[in-house]
Amino acid sequence: MSRWNLCWLIGIAAAAVLGISITYSSPPAQTKKHQNVKLLVDVLEEVQKKYVRELDQNKMRELVENMINGGLEKLDPHSGFVGADDYKQFRQSSRGKFGGVGIRLGLDPRTGQFLVESPIAGTPAYEAGVLAGDLILKVDGKSLENWSLKKLVEHIQGDPGTAVTLTVLHEGEKKPVDLKMNRAEIKIESVMGDHRDKVDLKKWDFWLDPDTRIGYVRITAFTETTVDELTRVVDALTKAGMRGLVVDLRTNPGGLLRAAVDVASMFLPDGEKIVSTKGRGNDDQDVFNAKLKNPARPGTGYPMAILLNRYSASASEIVAAALQDHGRAVIVGERSYGKGSVQNLIEMEDGTTALKLTTASYWRPSGRNIHRFPDSKEKDDWGVKPDKGYEVKLTDEERNAFFKWRRERDILRRPRGDVKQVKGEKEFRDKVRDRAVEYIRAELAKRAKKGAQAVPAGPRAPVAQADPRPALPSRQRVIAEVADRSYRNIAR
């Protein structure tokens, strides 16, 4: 590889001015900067000439990306270079939709074979008969021997309307079957219920306690479609007489800052401060206030509880902190993760890759810190703590049991005689969720005793499934956390 091509790999603009910038008249700072660029070029050239094995262009590119990421990781664990494949995945996940057949993939722990964790309701895979627990043996007749999960995803994904055939082995069967389907645009749900509707398994039941009219929404990530999804659910619940709401943000890794601000705005009075960012010099860079898009929505009346655990991070912490600081909701569960740094997503190489760089930190409306720094102690002020009396301590065994229980409830299975719809449902009790329901019931009883008029309770009505609306018009530049990991194993 020529020196000129190496310069392209690290930034042709910087290399082009190198010859005219390093002069006796150059300022010291500029000279040092260009010397650093020259050092990197020289190292790459030596590797290309003298390394024990010759590296092709792909290997050299991989080396450059690894060098960049290695340096950025030393700055902080959240900065990094996002390569072309990962950036494509991120853009798909943040938009909340992608082209594919609609299955969540994993590996069978016993055999190492590719396993369908669950089909997505209403997708080509679901309609073609793909079942949870199916082993995928071939794609378009090609054996999957020595394939990686990433390669399998790449072969299943494709443009809507194109055909693909999956050879699968149903659980408990001896002979595989070929299932042909046409790819389609798949929408990823970011707002879910606690359990599926008993009549239509494609839909979620958003009532947690229908008799008391306590609703429940679970936000799994903050994407471009989250606000529209949540708006549909909350509006439907409100029209059906909702008197209290539980918002489950457990294990929510974050997402888009704008989505978090808009979600918090749904439950706060117009103009209330939601979050601020501080950059170099600890000065306020941006202040985000509530902006109620629909003044008719009575989002500030009923009691609310927000569920958190130690894996609730970033955008989920912004929402929880804002509603807690304004006294709008009680926080139930565990202290959150403490990820309050702002990553600016800077597109590079004509928008095919990106630099994820920490540029600021998040601060609560009360002025308290969210971020947990590497040297932070348990007694320090970071993250979002449960309200007094609402911390629910779990053992490691209870925490693992919850994750398994939650996953089983999310799996979409067609009724079969040898497969239970929800395994372990009777044996497990969600103590965090139950504590939240206790709080809302107590609040409703307290209001009734005082004669306070709660949200009118009309006749009970079913709540329709919240299908995501089209993605918001512009890609967000500032993100609370890159959430692509949540969708990495979805077959596109």
Order of alpha helices (4+ residues) and beta strands (2+ residues): alpha-alpha-alpha-alpha-alpha-beta-alpha-beta-beta-beta-alpha-beta-beta-alpha-beta-beta-beta-beta-beta-beta-beta-beta-alpha-beta-alpha-beta-beta-beta-alpha-beta-beta-beta-alpha-alpha-beta-beta
